[in-house]
Amino acid sequence: MRIGIIGTGAVARTLAAKLVSLGHQVTLGSRSRDNAAATEWAHQAGPYGHAGTYPDAADFGELVINATAGTVSLQALRLAGADRLAGKVLVDVSNPLVFAPDGEVTLDPVNSDSIGEQIQREFPDTRVVKALNTLSAPLMVDPGRVPGAHNLFIAGEDPEAKARVRELLGEFGWPAEVVVDLGGISAARSTEMLMPFWLNMMRHVGHTDFNYSFKIAE
Amino acid sequence: MRIGIIGTGAVARTLAAKLVSLGHQVTLGSRSRDNAAATEWAHQAGPYGHAGTYPDAADFGELVINATAGTVSLQALRLAGADRLAGKVLVDVSNPLVFAPDGEVTLDPVNSDSIGEQIQREFPDTRVVKALNTLSAPLMVDPGRVPGAHNLFIAGEDPEAKARVRELLGEFGWPAEVVVDLGGISAARSTEMLMPFWLNMMRHVGHTDFNYSFKIAE
């Protein structure tokens, strides 16, 4: 499959490397054509890895992943272009974290809106699926870093798009039964709002190799 | 121990019944002295169960539990009286859920503040411990309803107060090692912000007998 990734940060490159290793073609998209992180990554990735602009990545992908910071996602996706994203599945892995000078971390939007919903509203012809925004990048593509069964959460309006994302998560090593479908894209609100708790847990645990798991009575 | 509970709803009565069964004396406090839920509960609870006003419950308790809805907690605790709460451990189990007519559920406060922090700020001589606000009332006092090991989260400024709450949770059946101390009272923000996710999980699971559990790499 040809996959376009919007963003060039650690999450983007981790997902890109895994996708290439699985035999997919990937274009890592950045704001400028000469982004050092993207061109270096593409050079190392071999013939299946490419670097380009946001529009290049959106054009390239049969499926597109938004791996930018949530606070700049809309801006990046506007540059990618609504026409290039139309009809496609867009996996939104972002969280709208705002880091204050005093160390306080908050979310914007929050509570009555989310980045997932904002993207779906602004790009109504794109099939947005919120996914993978509840764990660290290394764990996203290597669930075995944490022992036992643990969970992922997806949300979106389009069942077929969610089924395709579930398949992709399966390629990453996540069995279908651990992927919890929380419903429509408004549920993105609730998974983005896990972030403050996740950050506290990270401080408590001392590293990022942990994940939610649910104990449920029969 | 003598325990005062601020509130008379399902959470208050569930906690009260468990505490009485453990041999504690409990006063269930309500806005008015003739609250039907409280007087009926006290009648059924036997000699260890009492009903009274918010000030009565605050006076009575060596330890006090806030089991009111988060949106009215400050108001209830003001009526209970800062002087009566001074020096005491106050276990805050509330969540500030706001139910809109269209079914949307949001939190107020959220993101940059929490009910736990608001209470601690307004009652600086009270030792607030946020606890038990991440699961259903029946499960709070009967962790065996859900199989295996699963987690509780506490937050607060006073280590000795948190140790006493940990003991109380132990009496409820929660082993010390499953109770995660997330730090100061500002961490209440992050556990209150789990609520929208918990509500989505409840819809997905179809009942409330589930709980967070963490899978952590060694």
Interface residues (C-beta under 8 A of the other chain):
Chain A: E104 T106 L107 V110 N111 S112 R145 V146 P147 G148 A149 H150 V180 D181 L182 G183 A187 R189 S190 T191 M193 L194 P196 F197 L199 N200 M201 R203 H204 V205 H207 D209 F210 N211 Y212 S213 F214 K215 I216 A217 E218
Chain B: E104 T106 L107 V110 N111 S112 R145 V146 P147 G148 A149 H150 V180 D181 L182 G183 A187 R189 S190 T191 M193 L194 P196 F197 L199 N200 M201 R203 H204 V205 H207 D209 F210 N211 Y212 S213 F214 K215 I216 A217
